[in-house]
Amino acid sequence: MERKLGTARRAGFVPLARRGGFTVVELVVVLAIIGVLVAIIVPVAMGARRSVARMREVAALRRVIQQGPPCKAKYSWVTDSEVVP
């Protein structure tokens, strides 16, 4: 391989075409970025799951409340104190 005159070569410099892979520092930086993103996303996702569960509970309670008066009419043994207005 012939070197061109006038090109200075720095110690430790390797052209991008000849690099074999990623350095340890690059891998650690990528892993740190992924860790930060996961730390941000996980609490948000858990909060969304909690709010969905809360909405399901409220919907179930509404259905129970709406079915109260028809149950009283159908079953005479249901008292007024058991029916939610």
C-alpha positions as CSV (number, residue, x, y, z in Angstrom):
1,M,0.0,0.0,0.0
2,E,1.5,3.3,-1.0
3,R,1.2,6.4,1.1
4,K,0.4,9.7,-0.5
5,L,2.7,12.5,0.2
6,G,1.4,15.3,2.3
7,T,-1.1,13.3,4.3
8,A,-0.4,13.3,8.0
9,R,-1.4,10.2,10.0
10,R,-2.3,10.6,13.6
11,A,-1.4,7.9,16.1
12,G,-4.4,5.7,16.7
13,F,-6.5,7.1,13.8
14,V,-8.3,4.4,11.9
15,P,-10.5,5.3,8.9
16,L,-14.2,4.5,9.3
17,A,-14.1,1.9,6.5
18,R,-11.6,-0.2,8.5
19,R,-13.2,-0.1,11.9
20,G,-14.4,-3.5,13.0
21,G,-17.3,-2.5,15.3
22,F,-18.5,-0.3,18.1
23,T,-16.3,0.8,21.0
24,V,-17.2,0.1,24.6
25,V,-17.9,3.7,25.2
26,E,-20.4,3.9,22.3
27,L,-22.2,0.8,23.6
28,V,-22.3,2.2,27.2
29,V,-23.8,5.5,25.9
30,V,-26.5,3.7,23.9
31,L,-27.4,1.5,26.9
32,A,-27.6,4.6,29.2
33,I,-29.9,6.3,26.7
34,I,-32.1,3.3,26.5
35,G,-32.2,3.0,30.3
36,V,-33.2,6.6,30.7
37,L,-36.0,6.2,28.1
38,V,-37.3,3.1,29.9
39,A,-37.2,4.9,33.2
40,I,-39.4,7.6,31.7
41,I,-41.8,5.4,29.9
42,V,-42.5,2.7,32.5
43,P,-44.2,5.0,35.1
44,V,-46.3,6.6,32.4
45,A,-47.5,3.2,31.2
46,M,-48.3,2.1,34.7
47,G,-50.3,5.2,35.3
48,A,-52.3,4.6,32.1
49,R,-53.1,1.1,33.2
50,R,-54.3,2.4,36.6
51,S,-56.6,4.9,35.0
52,V,-58.0,2.3,32.7
53,A,-58.7,0.0,35.6
54,R,-60.4,2.9,37.5
55,M,-62.6,3.6,34.5
56,R,-63.6,0.0,34.3
57,E,-64.5,0.0,38.0
58,V,-66.6,3.2,37.7
59,A,-68.4,1.7,34.6
60,A,-69.2,-1.5,36.6
61,L,-70.5,0.5,39.5
62,R,-72.8,2.5,37.1
63,R,-74.2,-0.7,35.7
64,V,-74.9,-2.0,39.2
65,I,-76.6,1.3,40.2
66,Q,-78.7,1.4,37.0
67,Q,-79.9,-2.2,37.5
68,G,-81.0,-1.5,41.1
69,P,-84.6,-0.3,40.5
70,P,-85.5,-3.0,38.0
71,C,-84.2,-5.6,40.5
72,K,-86.5,-4.2,43.2
73,A,-89.5,-4.4,40.9
74,K,-88.7,-8.0,39.8
75,Y,-87.8,-9.4,43.2
76,S,-90.1,-8.3,46.0
77,W,-87.6,-9.3,48.7
78,V,-85.2,-6.5,47.8
79,T,-85.7,-3.6,50.3
80,D,-85.4,0.1,49.7
81,S,-82.2,0.3,51.7
82,E,-80.5,-2.2,49.3
83,V,-81.4,-0.2,46.2
84,V,-79.0,2.7,45.5
85,P,-80.9,5.8,44.3
